[in-house]
Each structure stands twice: as structure tokens, then as C-alpha cells.
């Protein structure tokens, strides 16, 4: 699947709703708010699925 900046995503195993913020070294960079601050992490594209509450995202 191809993601673009501003897409909402989550990992295949569940977790927070994240926003795609960029791409680097073959990884998808994501950010999310965990209730205390903004977190960021990079994931392989095959670890992610389109997000949104209707698709199982957990709210922080």
C-alpha cells in the first residue's frame, strides 16, 4: 500500500492512530499524541494499515 503525508494509519497489530509525516530510507515516518506529548517513530510500509477509529485505532 502506498501512503502519502497526512494519511491516518495504525500498525497491523493495533495501537494509536498516527499521521504520516514523511518518508526516509524506505521507512514511513509517523507522529501521534499519546496524551502527554507528540511521539514519533518510523515504520516499514508493510507494518501499517490505513487508520481511523472505524479501522480499529485506539484513541490516546
N, C-alpha and C positions, 0 to 999 in steps of 0.2 A: 504494500500500500504506500502511496506517496502522500506525505503530509506537507502542508505549507505553513508559514509563520501565521500565528493567531488561531490555528486549529486547536480545539479541545481534544485531549487524549487521556488515556489511562493505560496502565500496564495490563497485559493479558490476565494477570493474577489478581487484579483489583487494586485499589488504592485511591489516592486523591485524584481529583480532576486537575489536570495540568494544562498549561498553554505552551504550545511550541513557540520558542523564541529565536531559533536559529539552527544552523547545521554546521558541523565542524568535524573533520577527519572521519567522515562516514557515520557520524553519530547525530542523533536528533537532540537538540538542547531544549529542555523544558523547565518551566518555573511554576510554582504554586505557592499558595499561602497556607501555612499549617496552623494558623490561629495565634502564632507568636511572631512570625516574620516570614519573609519570602525565602523559599528554598529553591535550589536549582540542582539539576543533575542532567547528565547526558545518557541516552539510551540507544541501543541498536533499534533500527526501524522495525525489525520483526518482533520486538518485545512490546510494541504499542498497538493499541486499537483506538478507533475514534471514541471520544469521550462524551460526556454529558450525563446528567442524572438519569436520563432514560436508558443509558447504556451501562449502569452499574457503578458510576463514580461515587465515591464517598465524599461527603461534604466535610470540610475541616471544622 
